[in-house]
Amino acid sequence: MYRFGSSQTCTQSRLSIFLILKLVNMKFAGVFVAYLASASAFQATAPAFGVRRAAVPMELEAKKSVGDLSDADLSGKKVLIRCDVNVPLDGKVITDDTRIRASIPTLEYLISKGASVAVCSHLGRPKDGPEDKFSLGPCAARMSELLGKEVKLAPDCIGEEVAAMVSAQGPGDIIMLENTRFYKEETKNESGFVEKFAAPFDMFVNDAFGTAHRAHASTEGVTKYLSPAVSGFLLAKELEYLDGAVQNGERPMAAIVGGSKVSSKITVLEALLDKCEKIIIGGGMVFTFLKAKGLPVGTSLVEDDFVETAKAVLEKAEKLGKEILLPEDIVVADAFAPDANTQIVAVDAIPDGWMGLDNGPATTAAQAAALADCKTVIMNGPMGVFEFEAFNKGTFGIVDILADITSKGAITIIGGGDSVAACEQSGKASQMSHISTGGGASLELLEGKVLPGVAALAEK
């Protein structure tokens, strides 16, 4: 495997044990027990009891969560909660309910405390007002099944009919508001819309990590009208893992950065290079790096405008004494198609007229060796076109590696998007330490950016 720089192994304090941290705050201990009791609804990301966890970041420590509220703070209150139920649909059939399952622990907790709950979310990208294909009806139905109680779908997210439904709710009742993005004012965070949206409620909970990087009406705007505004368990858990691991993770630390384009990952790549001892680069972005090294790439995807950027990343790694790992061998094809002709070639021998679409077996073996001693690993992006069976071995191979090192005590974090899909398809999602529900939010947090939906929450 091509390596640049040398591996630096520095010893830091071991990752904090989540249970011990939380038991210091006895009020939160009961909350965590409630979370564990309901975690079966989201087994793919619920860590085993006693698993080592990343230290809680200062940003999270400074923000209130539902665990910081007393029973009196919640009982009888009209609670607006922003969840992320933006799930994939085939017509009206949900094909992956992961995000809905992830919202269940916080919802069950609020219900158990006697709050009247209204869930809000977006789904898809409606263009001009309501569209039936983007209705949250299927999401409300699935949430009803998971909670074991009816979740009525409101006909709108603002207006008199919604206000009447909220007013009629009793303690422990739950409804779902219709798609917030049926209004353009949602993404514009327009103050008049925000005021109408918040009007029926007493307080706000943000449990939608997937949209926390957006300053929208339902993520940031409502915090100006509803108090307290606090995080839910999922949002807190995402911050704890993603931010906590990057800032305080046990070393050696590695990052796996894949995907098709350098342009979409360059910021996170540079940020992780500052934090990690090892960076594995995979996916289509590999070929921009290979071209930067003067190697032949055939008809592989290359961003010519970013060849110099790739050179600069390699130079920075060498200067910092960090290790960047590029493939040793490549699965190449004569066409971008699931039934294309394929062959495995050395990384410096990609023939003209052929394109690289996956890592070869020697690369996967080298990656296993490189990650064997790592204590914290963050994955963001696949190693190849894993949607095609002929080109999924590199991605599934590295997922297998992560599952193996997790079983031996490493912290493994899957940072959203295609990486999550790959883990789910491989059947190894439940074997990772944490599966993130946010794509863009994961990237921005790893880049070190402030998330508006988190910044707007109440301080402790």
TIGUPA-601002 format. One record per residue (C-alpha): x, y, z. Coordinates in steps of 0.5 Angstrom, whole numbers, plus 500, padded with zeros to 3 digits. Layout:
BEGIN
<node X="X" Y="Y" Z="Z"/>
...
//
This chain:
BEGIN
<node X="500" Y="500" Z="500"/>
<node X="503" Y="507" Z="498"/>
<node X="504" Y="511" Z="505"/>
<node X="507" Y="518" Z="506"/>
<node X="510" Y="520" Z="512"/>
<node X="511" Y="515" Z="519"/>
<node X="506" Y="513" Z="524"/>
<node X="506" Y="517" Z="530"/>
<node X="503" Y="513" Z="536"/>
<node X="502" Y="518" Z="542"/>
<node X="499" Y="515" Z="548"/>
<node X="493" Y="519" Z="551"/>
<node X="488" Y="518" Z="557"/>
<node X="483" Y="512" Z="555"/>
<node X="476" Y="514" Z="553"/>
<node X="472" Y="516" Z="559"/>
<node X="467" Y="511" Z="561"/>
<node X="460" Y="514" Z="559"/>
<node X="456" Y="510" Z="565"/>
<node X="461" Y="513" Z="570"/>
<node X="461" Y="520" Z="567"/>
<node X="453" Y="520" Z="567"/>
<node X="452" Y="517" Z="574"/>
<node X="456" Y="523" Z="577"/>
<node X="450" Y="527" Z="575"/>
<node X="445" Y="522" Z="579"/>
<node X="439" Y="526" Z="576"/>
<node X="441" Y="524" Z="569"/>
<node X="442" Y="517" Z="571"/>
<node X="435" Y="515" Z="571"/>
<node X="435" Y="518" Z="564"/>
<node X="440" Y="514" Z="562"/>
<node X="437" Y="508" Z="565"/>
<node X="430" Y="510" Z="561"/>
<node X="435" Y="511" Z="555"/>
<node X="437" Y="504" Z="555"/>
<node X="431" Y="501" Z="557"/>
<node X="428" Y="504" Z="550"/>
<node X="434" Y="502" Z="546"/>
<node X="432" Y="496" Z="543"/>
<node X="428" Y="500" Z="538"/>
<node X="435" Y="503" Z="535"/>
<node X="439" Y="497" Z="537"/>
<node X="444" Y="499" Z="531"/>
<node X="447" Y="504" Z="535"/>
<node X="446" Y="503" Z="542"/>
<node X="452" Y="501" Z="545"/>
<node X="453" Y="495" Z="550"/>
<node X="453" Y="497" Z="557"/>
<node X="460" Y="499" Z="560"/>
<node X="463" Y="500" Z="553"/>
<node X="468" Y="505" Z="553"/>
<node X="466" Y="512" Z="550"/>
<node X="469" Y="518" Z="547"/>
<node X="470" Y="524" Z="552"/>
<node X="464" Y="529" Z="552"/>
<node X="465" Y="535" Z="549"/>
<node X="465" Y="542" Z="552"/>
<node X="460" Y="544" Z="547"/>
<node X="455" Y="539" Z="549"/>
<node X="457" Y="539" Z="557"/>
<node X="455" Y="547" Z="556"/>
<node X="448" Y="545" Z="553"/>
<node X="442" Y="543" Z="557"/>
<node X="439" Y="536" Z="555"/>
<node X="432" Y="533" Z="557"/>
<node X="436" Y="529" Z="562"/>
<node X="437" Y="536" Z="565"/>
<node X="430" Y="537" Z="566"/>
<node X="426" Y="535" Z="572"/>
<node X="419" Y="532" Z="572"/>
<node X="415" Y="538" Z="573"/>
<node X="419" Y="541" Z="567"/>
<node X="416" Y="536" Z="563"/>
<node X="409" Y="534" Z="566"/>
<node X="403" Y="537" Z="562"/>
<node X="408" Y="541" Z="558"/>
<node X="406" Y="542" Z="550"/>
<node X="413" Y="539" Z="547"/>
<node X="415" Y="541" Z="540"/>
<node X="421" Y="536" Z="538"/>
<node X="425" Y="536" Z="532"/>
<node X="426" Y="529" Z="529"/>
<node X="429" Y="527" Z="523"/>
<node X="424" Y="522" Z="520"/>
<node X="427" Y="524" Z="513"/>
<node X="427" Y="517" Z="511"/>
<node X="428" Y="513" Z="504"/>
<node X="421" Y="511" Z="501"/>
<node X="419" Y="507" Z="495"/>
<node X="412" Y="510" Z="493"/>
<node X="409" Y="510" Z="500"/>
<node X="413" Y="504" Z="503"/>
<node X="419" Y="506" Z="508"/>
<node X="425" Y="502" Z="505"/>
<node X="430" Y="504" Z="511"/>
<node X="427" Y="506" Z="518"/>
<node X="433" Y="507" Z="522"/>
<node X="432" Y="515" Z="523"/>
<node X="425" Y="514" Z="526"/>
<node X="428" Y="508" Z="530"/>
<node X="433" Y="513" Z="533"/>
<node X="428" Y="518" Z="535"/>
<node X="424" Y="513" Z="539"/>
<node X="428" Y="513" Z="546"/>
<node X="427" Y="521" Z="547"/>
<node X="420" Y="520" Z="545"/>
<node X="418" Y="515" Z="550"/>
<node X="422" Y="519" Z="555"/>
<node X="418" Y="525" Z="554"/>
<node X="411" Y="521" Z="554"/>
<node X="413" Y="517" Z="560"/>
<node X="414" Y="524" Z="564"/>
<node X="407" Y="526" Z="562"/>
<node X="409" Y="531" Z="556"/>
<node X="404" Y="532" Z="550"/>
<node X="409" Y="531" Z="544"/>
<node X="408" Y="534" Z="537"/>
<node X="414" Y="531" Z="532"/>
<node X="416" Y="536" Z="527"/>
<node X="420" Y="534" Z="521"/>
<node X="422" Y="535" Z="514"/>
<node X="422" Y="529" Z="508"/>
<node X="425" Y="530" Z="501"/>
<node X="425" Y="537" Z="498"/>
<node X="418" Y="539" Z="496"/>
<node X="419" Y="545" Z="491"/>
<node X="412" Y="549" Z="491"/>
<node X="408" Y="547" Z="497"/>
<node X="405" Y="540" Z="499"/>
<node X="406" Y="534" Z="495"/>
<node X="403" Y="528" Z="497"/>
<node X="409" Y="524" Z="495"/>
<node X="413" Y="528" Z="501"/>
<node X="407" Y="527" Z="506"/>
<node X="409" Y="524" Z="513"/>
<node X="404" Y="520" Z="513"/>
<node X="408" Y="513" Z="512"/>
<node X="413" Y="516" Z="518"/>
<node X="407" Y="517" Z="523"/>
<node X="404" Y="510" Z="521"/>
<node X="411" Y="507" Z="523"/>
<node X="412" Y="511" Z="529"/>
<node X="406" Y="509" Z="531"/>
<node X="408" Y="501" Z="530"/>
<node X="415" Y="503" Z="534"/>
<node X="411" Y="506" Z="540"/>
<node X="405" Y="502" Z="541"/>
<node X="401" Y="508" Z="541"/>
<node X="397" Y="512" Z="536"/>
<node X="401" Y="518" Z="532"/>
<node X="396" Y="522" Z="529"/>
<node X="398" Y="526" Z="523"/>
<node X="396" Y="533" Z="523"/>
<node X="394" Y="536" Z="516"/>
<node X="399" Y="542" Z="517"/>
<node X="405" Y="544" Z="521"/>
<node X="402" Y="551" Z="523"/>
<node X="395" Y="554" Z="523"/>
<node X="388" Y="553" Z="527"/>
<node X="387" Y="546" Z="526"/>
<node X="394" Y="544" Z="528"/>
<node X="393" Y="549" Z="535"/>
<node X="387" Y="545" Z="536"/>
<node X="390" Y="538" Z="536"/>
<node X="395" Y="541" Z="540"/>
<node X="391" Y="544" Z="545"/>
<node X="386" Y="537" Z="545"/>
<node X="392" Y="533" Z="547"/>
<node X="393" Y="530" Z="554"/>
<node X="399" Y="528" Z="558"/>
<node X="403" Y="522" Z="554"/>
<node X="399" Y="524" Z="547"/>
<node X="403" Y="524" Z="541"/>
<node X="402" Y="527" Z="534"/>
<node X="406" Y="529" Z="528"/>
<node X="406" Y="535" Z="524"/>
<node X="406" Y="535" Z="517"/>
<node X="412" Y="536" Z="513"/>
<node X="415" Y="543" Z="515"/>
<node X="418" Y="544" Z="508"/>
<node X="411" Y="545" Z="505"/>
<node X="413" Y="552" Z="507"/>
<node X="419" Y="555" Z="504"/>
<node X="419" Y="560" Z="510"/>
<node X="422" Y="554" Z="514"/>
<node X="429" Y="553" Z="510"/>
<node X="429" Y="561" Z="510"/>
<node X="428" Y="561" Z="517"/>
<node X="422" Y="567" Z="516"/>
<node X="421" Y="570" Z="523"/>
<node X="413" Y="571" Z="522"/>
<node X="413" Y="563" Z="520"/>
<node X="417" Y="561" Z="526"/>
<node X="412" Y="565" Z="531"/>
<node X="406" Y="561" Z="528"/>
<node X="410" Y="555" Z="528"/>
<node X="412" Y="556" Z="535"/>
<node X="405" Y="559" Z="538"/>
<node X="402" Y="552" Z="541"/>
<node X="408" Y="550" Z="545"/>
<node X="411" Y="551" Z="551"/>
<node X="418" Y="548" Z="550"/>
<node X="423" Y="545" Z="545"/>
<node X="427" Y="539" Z="544"/>
<node X="432" Y="538" Z="538"/>
<node X="433" Y="531" Z="537"/>
<node X="435" Y="531" Z="529"/>
<node X="442" Y="531" Z="529"/>
<node X="441" Y="530" Z="521"/>
<node X="439" Y="537" Z="520"/>
<node X="443" Y="541" Z="526"/>
<node X="447" Y="544" Z="521"/>
<node X="442" Y="548" Z="518"/>
<node X="439" Y="554" Z="521"/>
<node X="432" Y="553" Z="519"/>
<node X="425" Y="555" Z="523"/>
<node X="424" Y="548" Z="526"/>
<node X="432" Y="547" Z="528"/>
<node X="434" Y="554" Z="530"/>
<node X="428" Y="559" Z="529"/>
<node X="424" Y="556" Z="534"/>
<node X="429" Y="557" Z="540"/>
<node X="427" Y="564" Z="540"/>
<node X="420" Y="563" Z="542"/>
<node X="420" Y="557" Z="546"/>
<node X="424" Y="556" Z="553"/>
<node X="427" Y="552" Z="555"/>
<node X="430" Y="549" Z="548"/>
<node X="434" Y="543" Z="550"/>
<node X="437" Y="537" Z="546"/>
<node X="434" Y="530" Z="546"/>
<node X="438" Y="523" Z="547"/>
<node X="440" Y="522" Z="540"/>
<node X="443" Y="529" Z="539"/>
<node X="447" Y="529" Z="545"/>
<node X="449" Y="522" Z="543"/>
<node X="451" Y="524" Z="536"/>
<node X="455" Y="530" Z="539"/>
<node X="459" Y="526" Z="544"/>
<node X="461" Y="520" Z="539"/>
<node X="463" Y="525" Z="533"/>
<node X="466" Y="531" Z="537"/>
<node X="468" Y="527" Z="543"/>
<node X="472" Y="522" Z="539"/>
<node X="475" Y="527" Z="534"/>
<node X="477" Y="532" Z="540"/>
<node X="479" Y="526" Z="546"/>
<node X="479" Y="520" Z="542"/>
<node X="484" Y="514" Z="544"/>
<node X="490" Y="514" Z="540"/>
<node X="492" Y="511" Z="535"/>
<node X="487" Y="515" Z="531"/>
<node X="485" Y="513" Z="524"/>
<node X="480" Y="516" Z="519"/>
<node X="477" Y="513" Z="513"/>
<node X="475" Y="518" Z="508"/>
<node X="472" Y="515" Z="501"/>
<node X="467" Y="518" Z="496"/>
<node X="467" Y="520" Z="489"/>
<node X="470" Y="527" Z="489"/>
<node X="476" Y="530" Z="493"/>
<node X="472" Y="537" Z="492"/>
<node X="467" Y="534" Z="497"/>
<node X="471" Y="532" Z="502"/>
<node X="477" Y="536" Z="502"/>
<node X="475" Y="540" Z="508"/>
<node X="474" Y="534" Z="513"/>
<node X="480" Y="531" Z="510"/>
<node X="485" Y="537" Z="512"/>
<node X="481" Y="537" Z="519"/>
<node X="482" Y="530" Z="520"/>
<node X="489" Y="530" Z="518"/>
<node X="491" Y="535" Z="524"/>
<node X="487" Y="530" Z="529"/>
<node X="489" Y="523" Z="526"/>
<node X="495" Y="519" Z="526"/>
<node X="493" Y="515" Z="519"/>
<node X="488" Y="517" Z="514"/>
<node X="486" Y="511" Z="509"/>
<node X="483" Y="514" Z="502"/>
<node X="479" Y="511" Z="498"/>
<node X="473" Y="511" Z="493"/>
<node X="473" Y="515" Z="487"/>
<node X="477" Y="521" Z="490"/>
<node X="483" Y="516" Z="490"/>
<node X="485" Y="517" Z="483"/>
<node X="486" Y="525" Z="483"/>
<node X="491" Y="523" Z="489"/>
<node X="494" Y="518" Z="484"/>
<node X="494" Y="523" Z="478"/>
<node X="498" Y="528" Z="483"/>
<node X="503" Y="522" Z="484"/>
<node X="504" Y="522" Z="477"/>
<node X="501" Y="515" Z="476"/>
<node X="496" Y="513" Z="470"/>
<node X="489" Y="513" Z="472"/>
<node X="486" Y="511" Z="465"/>
<node X="479" Y="513" Z="465"/>
<node X="478" Y="513" Z="472"/>
<node X="474" Y="519" Z="475"/>
<node X="479" Y="525" Z="476"/>
<node X="478" Y="532" Z="479"/>
<node X="483" Y="536" Z="475"/>
<node X="482" Y="542" Z="479"/>
<node X="484" Y="539" Z="485"/>
<node X="490" Y="535" Z="483"/>
<node X="494" Y="541" Z="486"/>
<node X="490" Y="540" Z="492"/>
<node X="491" Y="533" Z="493"/>
<node X="499" Y="534" Z="492"/>
<node X="498" Y="539" Z="498"/>
<node X="495" Y="534" Z="502"/>
<node X="500" Y="529" Z="501"/>
<node X="506" Y="534" Z="503"/>
<node X="502" Y="536" Z="509"/>
<node X="502" Y="529" Z="511"/>
<node X="509" Y="528" Z="510"/>
<node X="511" Y="535" Z="514"/>
<node X="506" Y="533" Z="520"/>
<node X="509" Y="526" Z="520"/>
<node X="502" Y="523" Z="519"/>
<node X="501" Y="517" Z="514"/>
<node X="496" Y="517" Z="508"/>
<node X="495" Y="510" Z="505"/>
<node X="493" Y="510" Z="498"/>
<node X="491" Y="503" Z="495"/>
<node X="496" Y="498" Z="493"/>
<node X="491" Y="495" Z="487"/>
<node X="485" Y="497" Z="484"/>
<node X="479" Y="493" Z="481"/>
<node X="478" Y="496" Z="474"/>
<node X="473" Y="496" Z="469"/>
<node X="472" Y="497" Z="462"/>
<node X="465" Y="501" Z="463"/>
<node X="461" Y="504" Z="469"/>
<node X="456" Y="498" Z="469"/>
<node X="455" Y="492" Z="474"/>
<node X="456" Y="487" Z="469"/>
<node X="462" Y="490" Z="466"/>
<node X="469" Y="486" Z="464"/>
<node X="474" Y="487" Z="470"/>
<node X="481" Y="485" Z="472"/>
<node X="485" Y="487" Z="478"/>
<node X="491" Y="491" Z="477"/>
<node X="497" Y="494" Z="481"/>
<node X="496" Y="501" Z="483"/>
<node X="501" Y="504" Z="478"/>
<node X="498" Y="499" Z="472"/>
<node X="491" Y="502" Z="471"/>
<node X="491" Y="501" Z="463"/>
<node X="488" Y="506" Z="458"/>
<node X="481" Y="505" Z="457"/>
<node X="479" Y="502" Z="464"/>
<node X="477" Y="506" Z="470"/>
<node X="478" Y="504" Z="477"/>
<node X="471" Y="502" Z="481"/>
<node X="474" Y="499" Z="487"/>
<node X="480" Y="497" Z="492"/>
<node X="483" Y="490" Z="490"/>
<node X="485" Y="485" Z="496"/>
<node X="492" Y="487" Z="497"/>
<node X="489" Y="494" Z="499"/>
<node X="484" Y="491" Z="504"/>
<node X="490" Y="486" Z="507"/>
<node X="494" Y="492" Z="508"/>
<node X="488" Y="496" Z="511"/>
<node X="487" Y="491" Z="516"/>
<node X="494" Y="491" Z="518"/>
<node X="494" Y="499" Z="518"/>
<node X="488" Y="499" Z="523"/>
<node X="490" Y="493" Z="527"/>
<node X="493" Y="498" Z="533"/>
<node X="488" Y="503" Z="532"/>
<node X="484" Y="505" Z="538"/>
<node X="479" Y="510" Z="535"/>
<node X="477" Y="510" Z="527"/>
<node X="472" Y="514" Z="524"/>
<node X="469" Y="512" Z="517"/>
<node X="466" Y="517" Z="512"/>
<node X="465" Y="515" Z="505"/>
<node X="466" Y="508" Z="501"/>
<node X="472" Y="505" Z="498"/>
<node X="468" Y="503" Z="491"/>
<node X="462" Y="503" Z="488"/>
<node X="459" Y="498" Z="493"/>
<node X="452" Y="499" Z="490"/>
<node X="454" Y="494" Z="484"/>
<node X="456" Y="487" Z="487"/>
<node X="462" Y="487" Z="483"/>
<node X="465" Y="493" Z="486"/>
<node X="463" Y="492" Z="493"/>
<node X="469" Y="488" Z="496"/>
<node X="473" Y="494" Z="498"/>
<node X="468" Y="497" Z="502"/>
<node X="465" Y="491" Z="505"/>
<node X="472" Y="489" Z="507"/>
<node X="474" Y="495" Z="511"/>
<node X="467" Y="494" Z="514"/>
<node X="469" Y="487" Z="516"/>
<node X="476" Y="490" Z="519"/>
<node X="472" Y="495" Z="523"/>
<node X="467" Y="490" Z="526"/>
<node X="473" Y="486" Z="528"/>
<node X="477" Y="491" Z="531"/>
<node X="471" Y="494" Z="535"/>
<node X="470" Y="487" Z="538"/>
<node X="477" Y="488" Z="541"/>
<node X="476" Y="494" Z="544"/>
<node X="477" Y="500" Z="539"/>
<node X="472" Y="505" Z="538"/>
<node X="469" Y="505" Z="531"/>
<node X="464" Y="511" Z="528"/>
<node X="461" Y="511" Z="522"/>
<node X="460" Y="518" Z="520"/>
<node X="453" Y="518" Z="516"/>
<node X="451" Y="518" Z="509"/>
<node X="454" Y="512" Z="504"/>
<node X="458" Y="509" Z="510"/>
<node X="452" Y="508" Z="514"/>
<node X="448" Y="504" Z="508"/>
<node X="455" Y="500" Z="507"/>
<node X="455" Y="498" Z="514"/>
<node X="447" Y="496" Z="513"/>
<node X="448" Y="492" Z="507"/>
<node X="454" Y="488" Z="510"/>
<node X="450" Y="486" Z="516"/>
<node X="455" Y="489" Z="520"/>
<node X="452" Y="496" Z="523"/>
<node X="450" Y="493" Z="530"/>
<node X="458" Y="491" Z="531"/>
<node X="460" Y="498" Z="530"/>
<node X="461" Y="503" Z="536"/>
<node X="456" Y="508" Z="533"/>
<node X="452" Y="509" Z="527"/>
<node X="451" Y="517" Z="525"/>
<node X="444" Y="519" Z="523"/>
<node X="447" Y="525" Z="520"/>
<node X="451" Y="526" Z="513"/>
<node X="452" Y="533" Z="512"/>
<node X="452" Y="534" Z="519"/>
<node X="457" Y="529" Z="521"/>
<node X="461" Y="532" Z="516"/>
<node X="461" Y="539" Z="518"/>
<node X="462" Y="537" Z="526"/>
<node X="468" Y="533" Z="523"/>
<node X="470" Y="539" Z="520"/>
<node X="470" Y="543" Z="526"/>
<node X="464" Y="547" Z="524"/>
<node X="459" Y="550" Z="529"/>
<node X="452" Y="547" Z="528"/>
<node X="447" Y="552" Z="529"/>
<node X="441" Y="547" Z="531"/>
<node X="446" Y="546" Z="537"/>
<node X="449" Y="553" Z="538"/>
<node X="441" Y="555" Z="539"/>
<node X="440" Y="551" Z="545"/>
<node X="440" Y="553" Z="552"/>
<node X="446" Y="553" Z="556"/>
<node X="446" Y="549" Z="563"/>
//
